[in-house]
Amino acid sequence: MINTEKAREEFKRVFPFTEVCTQYIARYNTKSGKEIALERDRSEALYVWLQRFDTQIEGIKVKNEKFPGEPYDRKQTRNSNLNDKNSPKLKQGNKVWYLEIENMDALKELLAWYARI
């Protein structure tokens, strides 16, 4: 079982002072202005929404039922908390990636990569 509160602590360490939280997501910003959001209400794995993903990190799967292995199309519906108020760059109308992260090591590697782009 994955602890989303421990994951939030890792997000806060990598992207300090940028957290915007709802009951269901926690969104963060990189120094270059990219958004990344953690789904807070999942326990089987960590689920993350982000603007870019082009790396192969062990323990991460791209999730998209409509187009397996692909990013969410601009027209595809997504978590309703990804909206103008909480995460304007991840909301519907933007191409985004939805990832399933199986462990904390994979999360740490992803966050380190995302912080550099």
Secondary structure as UniProt FT lines:
FT   HELIX           4..14
FT   TURN            16..17
FT   STRAND          20..21
FT   STRAND          25..29
FT   TURN            31..32
FT   STRAND          35..39
FT   STRAND          46..50
FT   TURN            58..59
FT   STRAND          60..62
FT   TURN            68..69
FT   TURN            74..75
FT   TURN            80..81
FT   TURN            84..86
FT   TURN            88..90
FT   TURN            92..93
FT   STRAND          96..101
FT   HELIX           104..116
//
